[in-house]
Amino acid sequence: MPDKPHVFVSHSAKDADIARHLKTKIIEASRKAVEVFVSEDPANIPPGADWLPQIRKALDDADFMIVLMTTHAARSSWVSFEAGYAIASGKDVVPVLVPGYSRGRLRPPLAMRQFIAIEQPEDVSAISSALSDRFDLVIPAFTSADAYDVFGLGAFVPRDDPSIDVTAMPRPEMYAEIMSLIRRAKPQIHIRATSTIALSRNDEEAVFLDYMEVVAAKIAEAKRRGYAADYTLVTAFTPEPDGRLPAAREAAVRTRLDLFEKHGARDRYKLYHTPYHWSVDVLVIGDDHVVIGFPAAAATDDPLLRNAIIISGHEFVTHIVHWFDHCVRANANRVDLNTMTVLREPVASIGA
């Protein structure tokens, strides 16, 4: 009996959940006529195995490569290596642009290949069509339901022009809107936040604790479902001479940590330090919503007053995410949450 055709799914470790779901979908749709390799799947590389030889063998055996393109994949040296190896070996390589990754960000050599952009649920049928054509198999067309299973509920939103709503609202109303966005966000949610005021005044407010409770619960739910979700906060403060967080900031951090611990997601809380104090806070929820907050004037004692801009619009959010990941987080210092001290090496140096 001839060997089954082999598909290699190249992906960032942070997109492992998508890769595993895609593998399951291909195997089920082909009625196990296709072998699929996903490096983050223990069925392909068992715990304790020497993974480099396994990956090389899978690359050599592959007849077809799908490259899951996301912001994480674009920064992954391993995705670049795998795709380059496959292209140099004459393999069929198809970039699949995951919802949230815009066409204009694709770079050579992958930009020289015909890609599949998953922008609407029905676009996912192009993957099954490509596999059917390549292997001369009858693989039923992937459906919109398959798209939601692979890429996550809520991953598909209208890509219209950005809708910008600028409002001045009391904090309870603002946090209520933010919590609503988080509850509706897709499972593989990434929340990126900057807190650039010298000292946040709202850490002990009930509405802020409610907001953090919703964040922790959402991240924990995503973790239980196998998604690479996390909450990443870059905050500005002046460390103590020994590198520890100031007492007030440490107390605020522990309040957040307690909530994440309560929900079983302490490992998904990431904290970084920056010495730069700006006059704006930014909260990015998933890939489709941004909240930009301008702290109330220093002369104002009313803790409820704060102006907020909530922006939905994929292209704008993509730019904010790029700024956060490459300019803010990449030049910040990681905080060791066990010792509450600032590590003196920037994230870009330690590869975290």
C-alpha positions in Angstrom: 0.0 0.0 0.0 1.5 3.4 -1.0 2.5 5.9 1.7 -0.1 8.5 2.6 0.6 12.0 1.4 2.3 14.1 4.1 1.4 17.7 5.1 3.7 19.8 7.3 2.0 22.6 9.2 4.6 25.3 10.0 3.6 27.6 12.8 4.8 29.6 15.7 4.6 27.9 19.1 2.1 30.6 20.2 -0.2 29.5 17.4 0.0 25.8 18.3 -3.8 25.7 19.1 -4.7 26.7 15.5 -2.2 24.3 14.0 -3.5 21.4 16.1 -7.1 22.2 15.2 -6.2 22.4 11.5 -4.5 19.1 11.7 -7.6 17.5 13.2 -9.8 19.0 10.5 -7.6 17.8 7.6 -7.3 14.3 9.0 -11.1 14.1 9.6 -12.1 15.5 6.2 -9.7 13.3 4.3 -10.9 10.2 6.3 -7.3 9.7 7.5 -6.0 9.6 4.0 -3.5 12.4 4.7 -0.8 12.5 7.4 -0.3 15.8 9.1 2.7 16.9 11.1 2.4 19.6 13.8 5.5 20.0 15.9 3.6 21.1 19.0 1.4 18.0 18.9 2.7 15.3 21.3 1.5 12.7 18.8 4.2 13.9 16.4 6.9 14.7 18.8 6.5 13.0 22.2 7.7 14.6 25.4 11.5 14.0 25.8 12.1 13.3 22.2 15.0 14.9 20.3 12.8 17.3 18.3 15.3 18.6 15.7 15.8 15.3 13.9 12.0 14.7 14.1 11.4 18.1 12.4 14.0 17.5 9.7 12.5 14.1 8.9 9.1 15.5 8.7 10.3 18.2 6.4 12.0 15.6 4.2 8.9 13.5 4.2 6.5 16.3 3.5 4.8 16.6 0.1 3.0 19.8 1.0 3.6 22.6 3.5 1.0 25.0 5.0 2.6 28.0 6.7 0.3 29.6 9.3 1.1 33.3 9.0 0.4 35.4 12.1 2.3 38.2 13.9 4.0 35.5 15.9 5.0 33.5 12.9 6.4 36.6 11.2 8.9 36.9 14.1 9.7 33.2 14.4 13.1 32.1 13.1 11.9 28.5 13.1 9.0 29.3 10.8 11.4 31.1 8.5 13.8 28.1 8.6 11.0 25.5 7.9 9.5 27.5 5.0 12.9 28.2 3.5 14.0 24.6 3.8 10.8 23.4 2.1 11.0 26.0 -0.7 14.7 25.2 -1.3 13.7 21.5 -1.5 11.1 22.1 -4.1 8.1 21.4 -1.9 4.7 22.9 -2.5 4.4 25.7 0.1 1.2 27.6 0.7 1.1 30.5 3.2 -2.3 30.7 5.0 -2.9 34.1 6.4 -4.7 33.6 9.7 -7.5 36.1 10.5 -5.8 39.2 11.7 -2.7 39.0 9.5 -3.0 41.4 6.6 -1.9 40.6 3.1 0.5 43.5 2.9 2.7 42.1 5.7 3.7 39.0 3.8 7.4 39.2 2.8 9.6 37.2 0.4 10.1 34.4 -0.2 6.5 33.6 1.0 5.2 36.7 -0.7 6.2 35.1 -4.0 3.9 32.1 -3.4 0.2 32.1 -4.0 -1.3 32.5 -0.5 -4.7 31.8 1.1 -6.1 34.7 3.1 -8.7 33.6 5.7 -10.6 36.9 6.0 -14.1 35.5 5.9 -15.3 32.0 7.2 -16.0 30.8 3.6 -12.3 31.4 2.6 -11.3 28.3 4.6 -12.6 26.1 1.7 -9.5 27.1 -0.3 -7.4 25.0 2.0 -9.4 21.8 1.3 -9.4 22.6 -2.4 -5.6 23.0 -2.4 -5.2 19.7 -0.7 -7.6 17.9 -3.0 -5.9 19.3 -6.1 -2.4 18.5 -4.8 -3.1 14.9 -3.8 -5.9 14.1 -6.3 -8.3 13.3 -3.4 -11.9 14.1 -2.8 -11.7 16.1 0.4 -15.1 17.8 1.2 -14.9 21.6 1.1 -14.2 23.1 4.5 -17.2 25.1 5.8 -17.8 28.2 7.8 -18.3 26.0 10.8 -14.9 24.4 10.2 -13.4 27.9 10.0 -14.8 28.7 13.4 -13.5 25.4 14.8 -10.0 26.0 13.5 -9.5 29.7 14.0 -11.9 30.4 16.8 -15.3 31.9 17.4 -15.2 35.7 17.0 -12.1 35.6 14.8 -14.2 36.8 11.9 -15.4 40.4 12.1 -16.4 42.8 9.3 -13.2 44.4 7.8 -14.9 47.7 7.2 -13.3 51.1 7.6 -12.3 51.7 11.3 -15.2 52.9 13.4 -13.9 55.4 15.9 -16.0 56.4 18.9 -14.5 59.1 21.1 -16.3 59.6 24.3 -15.8 61.0 27.8 -17.3 58.6 30.3 -17.1 57.7 34.0 -14.8 54.8 34.7 -17.6 52.4 35.6 -19.1 52.8 32.1 -15.7 52.6 30.4 -14.8 49.3 32.2 -18.3 47.9 31.6 -17.7 48.4 27.8 -14.2 46.9 28.1 -15.5 43.9 30.0 -18.2 43.4 27.3 -15.5 43.4 24.6 -13.4 40.8 26.5 -16.3 38.5 27.1 -17.0 38.5 23.3 -13.4 38.2 22.2 -12.2 35.1 20.4 -10.7 32.2 22.5 -7.1 32.7 21.5 -7.2 36.2 23.1 -4.1 38.3 23.7 -4.6 41.4 25.9 -1.7 43.9 25.7 -1.7 46.9 28.0 0.5 49.8 28.9 0.1 51.5 32.2 2.3 54.6 31.8 1.2 56.8 34.7 3.6 57.1 37.6 1.1 55.5 39.9 -2.3 54.1 39.0 -5.0 55.5 41.3 -7.6 52.9 40.4 -6.0 49.6 41.4 -8.2 49.2 44.5 -11.5 50.5 42.9 -14.2 47.8 42.8 -14.8 48.4 39.1 -11.1 47.9 38.2 -11.1 44.6 40.2 -14.2 43.5 38.4 -12.4 44.2 35.1 -9.3 42.2 36.1 -11.6 39.4 37.3 -13.1 39.2 33.8 -9.7 39.3 32.2 -8.4 36.5 34.4 -11.4 34.4 33.8 -11.3 34.8 30.0 -7.6 33.9 29.9 -8.1 30.9 32.1 -11.0 29.7 29.9 -8.8 30.0 26.8 -6.0 28.2 28.6 -8.3 25.3 29.4 -9.3 25.1 25.8 -5.7 24.9 24.7 -5.3 28.4 23.3 -2.1 30.4 23.6 -3.8 33.3 25.4 -2.1 35.7 27.7 -2.2 39.1 29.4 0.9 41.2 28.9 1.3 44.5 30.8 4.1 47.0 30.3 4.1 49.5 33.2 6.2 52.5 34.0 7.7 53.0 37.4 11.0 53.7 39.1 12.4 50.5 40.7 14.0 50.5 44.2 17.8 50.5 44.3 17.8 46.7 44.6 15.6 46.3 41.6 12.4 45.5 43.5 9.1 47.1 42.6 8.0 50.0 44.8 5.7 48.9 47.6 2.6 50.4 46.1 3.2 49.0 42.7 4.0 45.5 44.2 0.7 45.5 46.0 -1.1 46.3 42.8 0.7 43.5 41.0 -0.1 41.0 43.7 -3.8 42.0 43.5 -3.8 41.1 39.8 -1.7 37.9 40.4 -4.1 36.7 43.1 -7.0 36.9 40.6 -5.0 35.0 37.9 -4.0 32.4 40.5 -7.6 32.1 41.6 -8.6 31.1 38.0 -5.6 28.9 37.4 -3.9 31.2 34.9 -1.0 32.7 36.8 1.5 31.6 34.2 -0.4 33.6 31.6 0.2 37.0 33.4 3.3 38.7 32.0 4.7 41.9 33.5 7.4 44.2 32.0 8.9 47.4 33.2 9.7 50.6 31.2 11.2 53.8 32.6 9.2 55.9 30.1 6.1 57.8 31.4 3.7 58.8 28.7 0.4 60.6 28.9 -1.6 57.8 27.4 -2.6 54.3 28.3 -3.4 51.7 25.6 -5.3 48.4 26.0 -5.5 46.1 23.0 -8.1 43.4 23.2 -7.5 40.5 20.7 -6.9 41.8 17.2 -9.9 44.0 16.7 -10.4 46.5 19.5 -8.2 49.2 21.1 -9.0 51.3 24.1 -6.8 54.4 24.4 -7.2 56.2 27.7 -6.1 59.7 28.5 -5.7 60.1 32.3 -7.7 62.9 33.8 -5.9 66.2 34.4 -3.7 66.2 37.5 -5.8 69.0 39.0 -8.9 66.8 38.9 -9.6 64.9 42.1 -12.6 63.1 40.8 -11.4 59.5 40.3 -14.3 58.7 38.0 -13.4 61.2 35.2 -11.4 59.8 32.4 -11.5 60.2 28.6 -11.4 57.1 26.5 -11.3 56.3 22.8 -12.5 52.9 21.9 -11.5 52.0 18.3 -12.6 48.9 16.3 -10.9 48.6 13.0 -8.5 45.9 12.0 -5.9 47.9 10.2 -5.6 50.4 13.0 -5.4 47.7 15.7 -2.7 45.9 13.6 -0.6 49.0 13.8 -1.1 49.4 17.5 -0.1 45.7 18.1 3.0 46.2 15.9 3.9 49.2 18.0 3.3 47.4 21.3 5.3 44.3 20.4 8.2 45.9 18.6 8.6 49.2 20.3 7.2 48.9 23.8 7.5 45.3 24.9 10.7 44.6 23.0 12.5 47.4 24.8 11.1 46.8 28.2 12.6 44.7 31.1 10.9 41.6 32.3 9.7 41.5 35.9 10.3 38.3 37.9 6.9 37.8 39.6 8.4 35.4 42.1 10.8 38.0 43.5 9.1 41.1 42.3 12.3 42.4 40.9 13.1 43.9 37.5 15.5 41.9 35.3 18.1 44.2 33.9 18.1 42.7 30.4 15.6 43.9 27.8 13.1 41.4 26.4 14.8 41.7 23.0 18.0 40.3 24.6 16.5 37.4 26.4 14.1 36.2 23.7 11.2 36.1 26.1 
